[in-house]
Amino acid sequence: GAWVLVPLFIFLFAFQYHYIVLWEEANLRVKLGQPYIDYCSRVPRWFPRLTGFEPGAGDFFGALKSEKWTLLAVVSLSTGLFAVVRFL
């Protein structure tokens, strides 16, 4: 039952997130200019490189906080899909 909806969920999440990333990148190019463009040419968009990783670098909880609306959308969609499958 519910497993049928997993590909749909993955597609909808990827579709939504793809356009969020495009919008954010366009805004950052305008705001930060050439340094950001150079950064994008060195860093992969979707899958990070594991080489050169520095443990402790970055702010994990700050990143989660900045993605709160995306996380809320994922939880809401997951809950809704579960309810539809469970009660149909």
Salt bridges, closest charged atoms under 4 A:
GLU25 OE1 - ARG45 NH2 2.65
